[in-house]
Amino acid sequence: MQITGALAAGAFAADEAKPADPATPATRQGIESVFKPTDLEALKSALGKKFIVEGAIIAAGANRNESIRYLNFTANYRDSVTLVFHVTLGGSAFTKQKIAEFVGKKVRAHGVVTEHNGAFQIEIRDLSQIKVQP
């Protein structure tokens, strides 16, 4: 099937979210869009749906009882999506050391977007959901 006209030129249907990077192709025929982790409008429209983000991780942390670990793309976690790791799901794969290895690296991560206390997050259930990018 050949796409011609406005769609071939990069226009998007009204119900299709634009990718954060205009050079990234829209989701079509198995090609998935990659968004910036700071694209809050796209994150809002993707609540409950699978989403792919790509950006540099600047910080790792954990909650007080160490049951949840996280990676942040921005200094203020509310300015971007946070990657969240429930230790009970990942066990030894979600150690502090393994999570901290992503800090300072550009990563591509995918998962379902949820919201917690007004902040967007993607729950990581397996480290295969995160790939370090060149």
C-alpha positions in Angstrom: 0.0 0.0 0.0 1.4 3.4 -1.0 0.5 6.5 1.0 0.3 9.7 -1.0 -0.7 13.3 -0.4 -0.7 14.9 3.0 -0.1 11.7 4.9 3.0 10.9 2.9 4.2 14.4 3.6 4.0 13.8 7.4 0.6 15.1 8.2 -1.3 13.3 11.0 -4.9 12.3 11.3 -6.9 14.3 13.8 -7.0 11.3 16.3 -3.3 10.5 16.0 -0.8 12.0 18.4 2.2 13.7 16.9 5.6 12.4 17.9 7.8 14.8 19.9 10.4 14.8 17.2 9.0 15.7 13.8 11.6 13.5 12.1 10.2 10.4 13.9 7.5 8.6 11.8 4.0 8.3 13.2 2.7 4.9 14.4 1.7 3.2 11.2 2.0 -0.3 10.0 4.0 -1.5 13.0 6.3 1.5 13.2 6.0 3.1 16.7 6.5 6.7 17.6 9.2 7.7 20.1 8.4 10.7 22.3 10.5 13.0 24.5 10.0 12.3 28.2 9.0 15.9 28.7 6.1 15.9 26.2 3.5 16.2 28.9 0.6 16.7 26.5 1.4 13.5 24.7 1.8 11.7 28.0 -1.6 13.0 29.2 -3.3 11.7 26.1 -1.5 8.3 26.5 -2.7 7.5 30.0 -3.4 3.8 30.2 -1.7 3.1 26.8 1.7 1.8 25.7 4.2 4.6 25.2 7.8 4.9 24.1 10.1 7.6 25.4 13.7 8.4 24.7 16.0 10.7 26.7 18.9 11.0 29.1 18.5 9.8 32.6 19.8 12.3 35.1 18.9 10.7 38.5 18.0 7.5 40.2 16.3 7.1 43.6 14.0 5.1 45.8 11.1 5.5 48.2 11.7 5.4 51.9 11.3 1.7 52.4 13.2 0.8 49.2 10.2 -1.1 47.7 10.1 1.3 44.7 13.0 2.5 42.7 12.9 5.1 39.9 14.8 6.9 37.1 14.2 10.5 36.3 14.8 12.4 33.0 14.6 15.8 34.7 15.6 17.4 38.0 11.9 17.9 38.9 10.1 14.7 38.3 6.9 16.5 37.5 8.5 18.0 34.3 8.8 14.6 32.7 7.7 10.9 32.9 9.4 8.8 35.6 10.5 5.2 35.0 9.2 3.2 38.1 10.5 -0.2 39.3 8.6 -2.2 41.9 11.3 -4.3 43.6 8.8 -7.1 44.4 8.3 -7.5 40.6 11.9 -7.4 39.5 13.7 -8.9 42.5 17.4 -9.0 41.9 17.1 -7.4 38.5 16.0 -4.1 40.2 19.0 -3.6 42.6 20.1 0.0 43.3 23.3 -0.8 41.4 21.6 -2.0 38.2 19.1 0.9 38.2 21.9 3.4 38.8 23.8 2.1 35.7 21.3 4.0 33.5 22.1 7.4 35.1 23.9 9.7 32.6 22.9 7.5 29.6 20.4 8.1 26.8 17.7 5.4 27.0 14.6 4.3 25.1 12.0 2.9 27.4 8.5 1.5 26.8 5.5 0.7 28.9 2.0 1.8 29.9 1.7 5.4 31.1 0.0 5.9 34.5 -0.3 8.9 36.8 0.6 9.0 40.5 -0.1 12.1 42.6 -0.2 14.2 39.5 3.0 12.9 37.9 3.3 10.7 34.9 5.1 7.4 35.2 5.9 4.2 33.2 6.1 1.1 35.3 9.1 -1.1 34.3 8.4 -4.8 34.9 11.5 -6.1 33.2 14.8 -4.5 32.3 14.2 -5.5 28.6 11.8 -2.5 28.5 14.8 -0.2 28.7 17.5 0.0 26.0 20.6 2.2 26.2 20.9 4.3 23.0 24.0 5.4 21.2 
